[in-house]
């Protein structure tokens, strides 16, 4: 199973720049070992189960909970049985149709 998670999470009570807080979450995801990609508007990661995906989301919140009084989050899931490695495969499929050379 593949669970692609596209999410953003950040405090709304810490001013204009929240990269110091977001970096805590990214460090935790990096240390978890799941494949991920940081984007300008959020992060996409691939888990093997819904439980694993939700555990990472909960751990992300735990990174902010101690010193953030208000946290905003958006979460999208793409769940597919019988597949893995979709973090790269979905992009490669579109690039192939566009005639682009796939980056390895």
C-alpha positions in Angstrom: 0.0 0.0 0.0 1.1 3.6 -0.6 -0.3 6.5 1.3 0.8 9.8 -0.3 0.3 12.7 2.1 0.4 16.3 1.0 0.3 18.5 4.1 1.2 21.9 5.6 1.4 22.7 9.3 2.6 25.9 10.9 1.8 28.1 13.9 -0.3 31.1 13.3 0.7 32.9 16.5 4.4 33.4 15.7 4.5 36.2 13.2 5.3 36.4 9.6 8.2 34.0 9.3 7.6 30.5 10.6 10.5 28.6 9.0 12.1 27.9 12.3 9.0 26.0 13.4 8.5 24.2 10.0 12.1 23.1 10.1 11.3 21.1 13.3 8.7 19.2 11.5 10.9 18.5 8.5 13.7 17.3 10.8 11.3 14.8 12.4 10.1 13.6 9.0 13.7 13.2 7.7 14.6 11.2 10.8 11.5 9.0 10.4 13.0 7.5 7.2 9.9 8.0 5.0 10.5 9.4 1.6 9.5 13.1 1.4 9.7 16.2 -0.7 9.6 19.7 0.7 7.8 22.2 -1.5 7.3 26.0 -1.1 3.8 25.4 0.1 4.0 22.2 2.1 5.5 18.8 2.3 4.7 15.5 0.5 5.7 12.2 2.1 4.9 8.5 1.4 3.9 6.1 4.1 3.1 2.4 3.8 -0.1 2.5 5.9 -2.7 5.0 7.0 -1.6 4.4 10.6 2.0 5.3 9.7 0.8 8.5 7.9 -1.4 9.6 10.8 1.4 8.9 13.2 3.7 11.2 11.3 1.1 13.9 11.2 0.6 13.6 15.0 4.3 13.8 15.6 4.5 16.9 13.4 2.0 18.5 15.7 4.0 17.4 18.7 6.9 19.4 17.3 4.9 22.6 17.7 2.7 21.9 20.7 5.1 23.0 23.4 5.4 26.6 22.4 2.6 27.3 19.8 -0.9 28.2 20.9 -2.5 28.0 17.5 -1.5 25.7 14.7 -3.0 25.6 11.1 -2.8 22.5 9.0 -4.1 21.1 5.7 -3.9 17.4 4.9 -4.6 15.5 1.6 -4.2 11.8 1.3 -3.9 9.6 -1.9 -4.2 6.0 -0.8 -3.5 3.2 -3.3 -3.3 -0.6 -2.7 -0.6 -2.7 -4.3 1.8 0.2 -5.1 4.9 1.7 -3.6 7.4 4.4 -4.6 4.7 6.7 -5.9 6.4 9.8 -4.7 8.6 9.6 -7.8 6.5 7.4 -10.1 3.6 9.9 -10.3 5.9 12.7 -11.5 7.9 10.4 -13.8 4.6 9.3 -15.5 3.6 12.9 -16.3 7.1 13.9 -17.4 7.2 10.8 -19.8 3.9 11.9 -21.4 5.4 15.4 -21.8 8.4 13.9 -23.6 10.8 15.0 -20.8 13.8 12.9 -19.8 13.1 11.3 -16.4 15.6 12.4 -13.7 17.0 9.5 -11.7 
